[in-house]
Amino acid sequence: MQLGDLPETLKSLRGRPLFVMRLDVKPLQIIGATPAAFRRIGVVPGGVFEGERLSGVVLDGASDWQTVRNDGATMLNVRLVLKTNDDALIAMTYGGVRYGPPDVISKLERGEAVDPASYYFRTNPLFETAAAKYDWLNRVVAVGIGQRRADGPIYSIFEVL
């Protein structure tokens, strides 16, 4: 089958903004070079998220278990809890990849400002909630575009339609 033979819905990715999220991150806990990879953990004491359909805060207790691979890519494994402005709790998990030229990544690691277009930083959030108002999130696949700042990342999260 050729691309031209595909239905229009399979030829491109469509999405709509879900929210923008900023996370506060404490200094990394460095596990170090294990037999599998270089491991480190970012503890997230909080944050905020804001969007047209949901907004609120990120609760204390989240963490980002990072694997720095031999090719320089950092693989993310994040688990956090969102608390909406109307007190609903939403579990959010995501994997991700952050990768760029070594000089750019070195600047990021030192907390320096770097143009987000100079490196790749993408995530794949999934959600779980028991809140009836936000039940639709249980069936959403999302993608995130990130920027790493000295005090933590900022993500633009989009629902994949």
C-alpha positions in Angstrom: 0.0 0.0 0.0 1.3 3.5 -0.9 0.9 6.6 1.2 -1.4 8.0 -1.4 -3.8 5.0 -1.0 -4.3 5.7 2.7 -7.4 7.4 4.1 -6.8 11.0 5.0 -7.1 10.3 8.7 -4.0 8.1 8.5 -1.8 10.6 6.6 -1.1 13.1 9.3 -1.2 13.6 13.1 -3.9 15.9 14.4 -4.0 17.2 17.9 -5.3 20.0 20.2 -3.7 21.7 23.2 -4.5 20.0 26.5 -2.4 22.1 28.9 1.0 23.6 29.6 2.8 22.2 32.7 5.7 23.5 34.7 7.5 21.2 37.1 9.7 22.2 40.0 12.6 19.7 40.3 15.0 19.3 43.2 18.7 18.6 42.5 19.1 15.3 40.9 19.8 12.2 43.0 22.7 10.5 41.1 22.7 6.7 41.3 25.5 6.6 38.9 26.8 4.2 36.3 25.1 0.9 37.0 25.7 -2.3 34.9 22.7 -1.3 32.7 23.1 2.5 32.3 23.8 5.8 34.1 20.8 6.3 36.4 19.6 9.5 38.2 16.3 10.5 39.8 14.6 13.9 39.8 12.3 14.5 42.7 9.4 16.8 41.9 8.0 18.7 44.9 5.3 20.4 42.8 4.3 22.4 39.8 1.4 23.9 37.9 -0.6 23.1 34.8 -3.0 25.3 32.9 -5.3 24.6 29.9 -8.7 25.4 28.5 -10.3 22.1 29.9 -8.3 21.5 33.0 -5.9 23.5 35.3 -4.4 23.0 38.7 -1.3 22.0 40.6 1.1 19.1 40.6 1.2 17.4 44.0 4.4 16.7 46.0 5.8 13.2 45.6 6.4 12.9 41.9 9.6 11.6 40.5 11.4 11.3 37.2 13.6 8.2 36.9 16.1 9.0 34.2 18.4 6.7 32.2 21.2 8.3 30.4 22.2 6.1 27.5 25.6 5.6 26.0 24.5 7.6 22.9 23.8 10.6 25.2 20.0 10.4 25.1 18.2 10.7 28.4 15.1 8.5 28.7 12.5 9.7 31.2 10.1 7.6 33.3 7.8 10.0 35.2 4.9 9.5 37.5 3.0 12.4 39.1 -0.4 13.4 40.4 -2.4 16.4 39.1 -4.9 18.1 41.3 -7.4 20.2 39.3 -8.7 23.5 40.5 -12.0 21.7 41.4 -10.1 19.1 43.5 -10.1 16.1 41.1 -7.0 13.9 41.2 -5.5 12.6 38.0 -2.5 10.2 37.7 -0.2 11.2 34.9 2.6 8.9 33.6 5.0 9.5 30.8 8.1 8.3 29.1 10.2 10.6 27.1 13.4 11.3 25.2 15.7 14.3 25.6 18.6 14.4 23.2 20.8 17.0 21.5 24.4 18.0 20.6 26.8 17.4 23.5 27.5 21.1 24.0 23.8 21.9 24.2 23.2 19.1 26.7 26.1 20.2 28.8 24.6 23.7 29.1 21.3 22.2 30.1 23.0 20.1 32.8 24.6 23.2 34.2 21.2 25.0 34.3 22.0 27.5 31.5 19.3 28.8 29.2 19.2 27.0 25.8 17.0 27.5 22.8 14.5 24.6 22.9 14.8 24.3 19.1 18.4 23.2 19.6 17.5 19.8 21.1 14.8 17.1 21.0 12.6 16.8 24.1 9.4 14.8 23.6 7.1 12.9 26.0 4.1 10.5 25.7 1.7 11.2 28.6 -1.2 8.9 29.7 -3.8 9.6 32.3 -5.9 7.8 34.9 -8.7 9.3 37.0 -11.8 8.2 38.9 -13.3 11.8 38.6 -16.4 11.6 36.4 -15.8 15.1 35.0 -12.4 14.1 33.6 -13.2 10.5 32.7 -12.5 11.4 29.0 -8.8 11.6 30.0 -8.7 7.9 30.6 -9.0 7.4 26.9 -6.5 10.0 25.7 -3.1 9.5 24.2 -1.1 12.7 24.4 2.3 14.0 23.3 4.4 16.6 25.0 7.1 19.0 23.8 9.5 20.0 26.5 12.0 22.6 27.4 14.4 22.1 30.3 15.0 25.1 32.5 17.3 25.5 35.5 14.3 25.0 38.0 12.6 22.3 36.0 10.9 21.5 32.7 8.0 23.1 30.9 5.8 21.0 28.7 3.2 21.8 26.2 0.9 18.8 26.2 -1.4 18.0 23.3 -4.2 15.5 23.0 -3.8 13.3 19.9 -7.1 13.3 18.0 
